[in-house]
């Protein structure tokens, strides 16, 4: 199981490993001590082997040189892991942590299944596109990056709780959930704070929930308390599916995990792509949802408290459009991604 660094790479891989375990097969992860895999994988009950590797995109010259220097040894160690565990197949979520394992799989002739959750495949996915046995993607436009007949649309593994979110009933009070991820987003937090006086002056029947991250919570919680608005500011939301269920509109970044959860929950969204994301993949994700009619996209250069206020007011005035966005979002949802990945891995291993 190759893929680490962020939760977006690790959590789907764990979901696939759990499906394999249910089918009677074992999995071993390869990752770094610095990534979230160091905490998530052992907690899920899977073994993990360690390599040292860094990124190549948006990291500066010094880190790029260091990564290139680390690559030969990390490939050698990955090859050793494959041989020692007699790996029958490799599952990859892409990203820099997966690259040495994928190199090793090519050298060993081990079949690979790659899951690419973004509309614009990442650098590693593009480089290995012709080498993977099967690619599992979330967006139709990503199919073009892989050899014909070798890719299929499965979506990203998403917890069942998101698929179980019921349609939002029309109520007098409009509920907005704004989340910049588990650590929050400075740009989204700043716009939220700027918007509160505008919402207060408009005297709208609105409830505002902000997940802001632990660092920003003390200041923003105090400012929200002084705003006079109904709602809450939280450092972290444990049950995001429940938070989606209580929201008429979700304001969010557009990482692969976020857009997959929005689709599964059938929630209309206002998406603000993170402009420094590798290959600008968050913008491509947001554009895909916008083209489907499931979301509105605002680029960060155009983002402000005024923009947030005006966008929410516009959608509040057009509730039928929100219902259409909700239906369009749910039409993009694809359950069973983890099971399909596990099924393909077993098939490839058996054929080998």
C-alpha positions as CSV (number, residue, x, y, z in Angstrom):
1,X,0.0,0.0,0.0
2,X,1.8,3.1,-1.3
3,X,0.8,6.7,-0.5
4,X,1.4,9.0,2.4
5,X,2.0,12.5,3.6
6,X,-1.6,13.7,3.9
7,X,-4.8,12.2,5.0
8,X,-6.1,12.4,1.5
9,X,-3.5,9.9,0.5
10,X,-3.5,7.7,3.6
11,X,-7.2,7.3,4.6
12,X,-8.4,5.9,1.2
13,X,-5.5,3.4,1.2
14,X,-6.5,2.3,4.7
15,X,-10.1,1.8,3.4
16,X,-8.8,-0.4,0.6
17,X,-6.6,-2.4,3.0
18,X,-9.6,-3.0,5.3
19,X,-11.5,-4.4,2.3
20,X,-8.6,-6.7,1.5
21,X,-8.5,-7.8,5.2
22,X,-12.2,-8.6,5.0
23,X,-11.5,-10.8,1.9
24,X,-8.8,-12.7,3.9
25,X,-5.7,-10.9,2.5
26,X,-2.9,-9.0,4.2
27,X,-1.5,-5.6,3.5
28,X,1.7,-3.7,4.3
29,X,2.1,0.0,4.0
30,X,5.2,1.9,2.9
31,X,5.6,5.5,4.2
32,X,7.6,8.1,6.0
33,X,7.9,8.9,9.7
34,X,6.9,12.5,8.9
35,X,3.6,11.8,7.2
36,X,0.1,11.2,8.7
37,X,0.6,7.5,7.8
38,X,2.9,7.2,10.8
39,X,-0.1,7.7,13.1
40,X,-3.1,6.5,11.0
41,X,-1.8,3.2,9.7
42,X,-0.7,1.6,13.0
43,X,-3.9,2.8,14.6
44,X,-5.8,0.9,11.9
45,X,-3.9,-2.2,12.7
46,X,-1.7,-2.5,9.7
47,X,2.1,-2.9,9.5
48,X,4.2,-0.2,7.9
49,X,7.7,-0.1,6.5
50,X,9.7,3.1,6.4
51,X,11.5,5.0,3.6
52,X,12.9,8.6,3.5
53,X,11.6,10.7,0.6
54,X,10.4,14.2,0.1
55,X,8.4,16.1,-2.5
56,X,9.5,17.7,-5.8
57,X,6.7,20.2,-6.5
58,X,6.5,23.6,-4.9
59,X,9.3,22.8,-2.4
60,X,12.3,24.9,-3.5
61,X,15.6,24.0,-5.0
62,X,17.2,22.6,-1.7
63,X,14.3,20.2,-1.1
64,X,14.3,19.1,-4.7
65,X,18.0,18.2,-4.6
66,X,17.5,16.4,-1.3
67,X,14.6,14.4,-2.8
68,X,16.6,13.4,-5.9
69,X,19.4,12.2,-3.6
70,X,17.0,10.2,-1.5
71,X,15.3,8.5,-4.4
72,X,17.8,5.6,-5.2
73,X,17.9,4.4,-1.6
74,X,14.2,4.7,-1.2
75,X,13.6,2.7,-4.3
76,X,16.0,0.0,-3.1
77,X,14.3,-0.2,0.3
78,X,10.9,-0.4,-1.4
79,X,12.1,-3.2,-3.6
80,X,13.3,-5.0,-0.5
81,X,9.9,-4.6,1.1
82,X,8.2,-6.1,-2.0
83,X,10.5,-9.1,-2.1
84,X,10.5,-9.7,1.7
85,X,6.7,-9.6,1.9
86,X,6.3,-11.4,-1.4
87,X,3.9,-8.7,-2.6
88,X,1.5,-10.0,-5.2
89,X,0.2,-6.5,-6.1
90,X,0.8,-2.8,-5.3
91,X,-1.9,-0.3,-4.5
92,X,-0.9,3.4,-4.9
93,X,-2.6,6.6,-4.1
94,X,0.0,8.6,-5.9
95,X,2.0,11.4,-4.4
96,X,5.7,11.6,-3.7
97,X,5.7,8.9,-1.0
98,X,4.3,6.4,-3.5
99,X,6.9,7.2,-6.2
100,X,9.7,4.9,-4.9
101,X,7.3,2.0,-4.3
102,X,5.9,2.4,-7.9
103,X,9.5,2.5,-9.3
104,X,10.2,-0.7,-7.3
105,X,7.0,-2.4,-8.6
106,X,8.1,-1.7,-12.2
107,X,11.5,-3.2,-11.5
108,X,9.9,-6.3,-9.8
109,X,7.2,-6.7,-12.4
110,X,4.5,-6.4,-9.7
111,X,1.1,-5.3,-11.0
112,X,-0.2,-2.0,-9.8
113,X,-3.6,-0.4,-9.2
114,X,-3.4,3.4,-9.0
115,X,-6.3,5.4,-7.5
116,X,-6.2,9.0,-8.8
117,X,-8.9,11.1,-7.0
118,X,-8.3,14.5,-8.7
119,X,-9.6,15.8,-12.0
120,X,-6.0,16.7,-12.9
121,X,-3.8,13.6,-12.1
122,X,-0.7,14.4,-10.1
123,X,2.9,14.3,-11.3
124,X,3.5,10.7,-10.1
125,X,0.3,9.4,-11.6
126,X,1.1,11.0,-14.9
127,X,4.7,9.6,-15.0
128,X,3.5,6.1,-14.2
129,X,0.3,6.2,-16.3
130,X,1.5,3.8,-18.9
131,X,3.0,1.4,-16.2
132,X,-0.1,0.8,-14.0
133,X,-2.3,-2.3,-14.6
134,X,-5.4,-0.4,-13.7
135,X,-6.2,3.3,-12.9
136,X,-9.3,4.2,-10.7
137,X,-10.3,7.8,-11.2
138,X,-13.0,10.1,-9.8
139,X,-13.5,12.4,-12.8
140,X,-14.2,11.6,-16.4
141,X,-11.5,14.1,-17.6
142,X,-8.8,12.1,-15.8
143,X,-9.5,9.1,-18.0
144,X,-7.6,10.7,-20.9
145,X,-4.3,10.6,-19.0
146,X,-4.2,6.7,-19.0
147,X,-4.0,4.2,-21.9
148,X,-7.4,3.4,-23.4
149,X,-9.3,0.7,-21.6
150,X,-7.0,0.8,-18.6
151,X,-8.9,3.3,-16.4
152,X,-12.3,3.4,-15.0
153,X,-14.4,5.8,-12.8
154,X,-14.8,4.5,-9.3
155,X,-14.7,7.7,-7.2
156,X,-12.8,7.9,-3.9
157,X,-13.5,5.7,-0.8
158,X,-15.9,7.7,1.4
159,X,-17.4,6.7,4.7
160,X,-21.0,5.3,4.5
161,X,-22.1,8.1,6.9
162,X,-21.8,10.6,4.0
163,X,-24.0,8.5,1.7
164,X,-26.6,8.3,4.5
165,X,-27.0,12.1,4.8
166,X,-30.6,12.8,4.0
167,X,-31.8,15.6,1.7
168,X,-32.0,18.9,3.5
169,X,-35.5,20.1,4.2
170,X,-36.4,23.7,3.4
171,X,-36.4,25.7,6.6
172,X,-36.8,29.3,7.4
173,X,-33.3,29.5,8.9
174,X,-30.5,29.0,6.4
175,X,-27.4,27.1,7.7
176,X,-24.0,27.7,6.3
177,X,-21.0,25.5,7.1
178,X,-17.6,26.9,6.3
179,X,-14.6,24.6,6.6
180,X,-11.0,25.0,5.4
181,X,-10.0,21.4,6.5
182,X,-8.9,20.0,9.8
183,X,-6.3,22.8,10.3
184,X,-8.5,25.5,8.9
185,X,-7.7,28.0,6.1
186,X,-6.4,31.5,6.7
187,X,-8.1,32.8,3.6
188,X,-11.5,31.2,4.4
189,X,-11.2,32.2,8.1
190,X,-10.4,35.8,7.2
191,X,-13.4,36.1,4.8
192,X,-15.7,34.6,7.3
193,X,-14.7,37.2,9.9
194,X,-15.1,40.0,7.4
195,X,-18.6,38.7,6.4
196,X,-20.1,38.6,9.9
197,X,-20.8,42.4,10.2
198,X,-22.5,42.2,6.8
199,X,-24.7,39.3,7.7
200,X,-25.5,41.0,11.0
201,X,-26.5,44.2,9.3
202,X,-28.7,42.3,6.8
203,X,-30.5,40.6,9.7
204,X,-30.9,37.4,7.7
205,X,-32.3,34.2,9.3
206,X,-29.0,32.5,9.1
207,X,-26.9,30.1,11.2
208,X,-23.1,30.1,10.6
209,X,-20.8,27.3,11.5
210,X,-17.0,27.7,11.0
211,X,-14.4,25.0,11.4
212,X,-11.3,27.2,11.7
213,X,-8.5,25.1,13.1
214,X,-7.0,25.0,16.5
215,X,-4.5,27.9,16.0
216,X,-7.1,30.4,14.9
217,X,-9.9,29.3,17.3
218,X,-9.4,31.6,20.3
219,X,-9.5,34.8,18.3
220,X,-12.2,33.8,15.9
221,X,-14.4,32.4,18.6
222,X,-14.2,35.7,20.5
223,X,-15.0,37.7,17.3
224,X,-17.9,35.5,16.5
225,X,-19.3,35.9,20.0
226,X,-19.2,39.7,19.5
227,X,-20.9,39.5,16.1
228,X,-24.3,38.7,17.4
229,X,-24.9,35.9,14.8
230,X,-26.3,32.5,15.6
231,X,-24.0,29.6,15.2
232,X,-20.6,28.5,16.4
233,X,-16.9,28.5,15.7
234,X,-15.1,25.2,16.3
235,X,-11.4,24.3,16.1
236,X,-12.3,20.9,14.7
237,X,-15.4,18.9,13.7
238,X,-15.3,15.2,14.6
239,X,-18.4,14.2,12.8
240,X,-18.3,16.0,9.4
241,X,-21.1,13.9,8.0
242,X,-23.4,15.2,10.7
243,X,-22.2,18.8,10.0
244,X,-23.0,18.3,6.3
245,X,-26.5,17.0,7.2
246,X,-27.2,20.2,9.2
247,X,-26.0,22.5,6.4
248,X,-27.9,24.1,3.5
249,X,-24.6,25.2,1.9
250,X,-21.0,24.2,2.4
251,X,-18.2,26.6,1.8
252,X,-15.0,24.7,1.4
253,X,-11.6,24.1,-0.3
254,X,-11.8,21.6,-3.2
255,X,-9.3,18.8,-2.4
256,X,-10.2,15.3,-3.6
257,X,-11.5,14.2,-0.2
258,X,-13.7,17.3,0.3
259,X,-15.4,17.1,-3.2
260,X,-15.9,13.3,-2.8
261,X,-17.6,13.8,0.6
262,X,-19.8,16.7,-0.8
263,X,-20.9,14.4,-3.7
264,X,-21.7,11.5,-1.4
265,X,-23.7,13.8,1.0
266,X,-25.4,15.6,-1.9
267,X,-24.6,19.0,-0.6
268,X,-24.4,22.2,-2.7
269,X,-21.2,24.0,-2.2
270,X,-19.3,27.2,-2.7
271,X,-15.7,26.1,-3.5
272,X,-12.5,28.2,-3.1
273,X,-9.6,26.2,-4.6
274,X,-6.3,26.4,-2.8
275,X,-4.1,28.2,-5.4
276,X,-0.8,26.6,-4.3
277,X,-2.1,23.0,-4.7
278,X,0.2,20.8,-6.9
279,X,-0.7,21.1,-10.6
280,X,-3.6,23.5,-9.5
281,X,-5.6,20.3,-9.0
282,X,-8.1,21.9,-6.6
283,X,-9.2,24.3,-9.3
284,X,-9.7,21.4,-11.7
285,X,-11.8,19.6,-9.1
286,X,-13.9,22.7,-8.4
287,X,-14.4,23.3,-12.1
288,X,-15.6,19.7,-12.6
289,X,-18.3,20.1,-9.9
290,X,-19.2,23.5,-11.3
291,X,-19.7,22.1,-14.8
292,X,-21.9,19.4,-13.3
293,X,-24.0,22.1,-11.7
294,X,-23.2,20.8,-8.2
295,X,-21.1,23.8,-7.0
296,X,-20.1,27.4,-7.5
297,X,-16.4,28.3,-7.7
298,X,-14.7,31.4,-6.6
299,X,-10.9,31.8,-7.1
300,X,-9.0,33.0,-4.1
301,X,-7.9,36.2,-5.8
302,X,-11.6,37.2,-6.0
303,X,-12.4,35.9,-2.5
304,X,-13.3,38.2,0.4
305,X,-15.9,38.7,3.1
306,X,-18.0,40.7,0.7
307,X,-17.9,37.9,-1.9
308,X,-18.9,35.4,0.7
309,X,-21.8,37.5,1.8
310,X,-23.1,38.3,-1.7
311,X,-22.7,34.6,-2.8
312,X,-24.7,33.3,0.2
313,X,-27.4,35.9,-0.2
314,X,-27.8,35.0,-3.9
315,X,-28.2,31.3,-3.1
316,X,-30.6,32.0,-0.2
317,X,-32.8,33.9,-2.7
318,X,-32.9,30.9,-5.1
319,X,-33.7,27.8,-3.1
320,X,-34.7,25.8,-6.2
321,X,-31.2,26.3,-7.5
322,X,-29.8,24.8,-4.3
323,X,-32.0,21.8,-4.7
324,X,-30.7,21.3,-8.2
325,X,-27.1,21.6,-7.0
326,X,-27.8,19.0,-4.3
327,X,-29.2,16.6,-6.9
328,X,-26.3,17.2,-9.2
329,X,-23.8,16.6,-6.4
330,X,-25.3,13.3,-5.5
331,X,-25.3,12.2,-9.1
332,X,-21.5,12.4,-8.9
333,X,-21.3,10.1,-5.9
334,X,-19.9,6.6,-6.5
335,X,-20.1,4.2,-3.6
336,X,-18.0,1.0,-3.4
337,X,-14.7,2.5,-4.5
338,X,-12.7,0.7,-1.8
339,X,-14.3,-2.7,-2.6
340,X,-13.6,-2.3,-6.4
341,X,-10.0,-1.5,-5.7
342,X,-9.6,-4.5,-3.5
343,X,-11.4,-6.7,-6.0
344,X,-9.0,-5.6,-8.8
345,X,-5.9,-6.2,-6.6
346,X,-7.0,-9.7,-5.9
347,X,-7.8,-10.4,-9.6
348,X,-4.3,-9.1,-10.7
349,X,-2.6,-11.0,-7.9
350,X,-4.4,-14.2,-8.9
351,X,-3.6,-13.8,-12.6
352,X,0.0,-13.3,-11.8
